[in-house]
Amino acid sequence: MKKVMALLLAGVMALSVPAAASFADDGKEYKVAMICDSSINDGGWGAACYNAMVAAADENGWTYEVSDNIGQNEYYDSIAAYCALGYDMIYAPGNQYTDAVLQAAEEYPDIAFALLNGADTVPGEAVNGNVTSLLPNAQQIGWIAGALAGLMTKSGTIAFIGGMELDTTLGKYAGYGEAAAYVAKAEGREVKLLDPVYAGSFDASDKGIEFAKAMIDEGADVFFGDASAVDSGARQAIDEANKAAGEIKIYDIGQPADILGQNECVICSQVTDNSAMISVSMQAVEAGTFGGETIYGSLQNGGLSAGAMSDLVPEDVQAKYQEYLQQMIDETFMADAQ
């Protein structure tokens, strides 16, 4: 039975931030809603995904709204509430929303559902053809961070923290490890990547603190994560460790937005331009062509990149890193390791 939750929006949703009404070229007011299980103020995943939606909505003249900090058992109800209110597109920023999206897409055939990090098989599972996956290249995301980690580690031990054990997270972890190992070997060194740890959520910053402390004790001196607020907790612990040591010698690589300057330990960020993929989705909705496809983001099409670099990264290392990034773009990175 279809659940109509419009009257329960205030209770179901932790935060709702509407934009002023605007209109597309055809005079219709188009509306997009985002649900998120982390905070849009987390300085990480939630914030980056929200800002991407806002940028795309502003570019295309759409009204937007967001509900964040929602629990897993509220995914479907939160989506259905927006569907009942007549939103044209639902933006779900994570693979973890797949089941809820597919359920809602079946019950609301006239609404478009854009699933960030959705598997490329998901659009085919939508019985009404109204789901599109927005899929940044997880391996390349890992490469961007891993190449720098391989150049910057002094201890030879690097770490990765995940929110949930999702396919995309596993892909980032694998790319991170292989790129770090490859670059370190070219420098005549070896790198050990610690086993990944998962918080079971994206908002448990205390878990990030706990994980980072334990991994620092294991010798890790470069961190990368896929865990939103959990990553923020990890960076807090890293900053505290560096302060206690009297110097910055443990580093973090941010994602998916450029967060250089947010914490002293951040030396660079892997940047994902989700707004471009969301914008393409909005344009498809307006054209009546949305659904049934996967929109990919990569280094080749500008969907992925590396952000600004800290002065903590020596100039010669920055130059080497830029060379590796260019190899990734040229699709020659690790070619001799295949």
Summary of the structure (lengths in Angstrom):
residues: 338
radius of gyration: 20.2
end to end distance: 51.3
largest distance: 62.7
contacts: 1278
relative contact order: 0.14
helix: 45%
strand: 17%
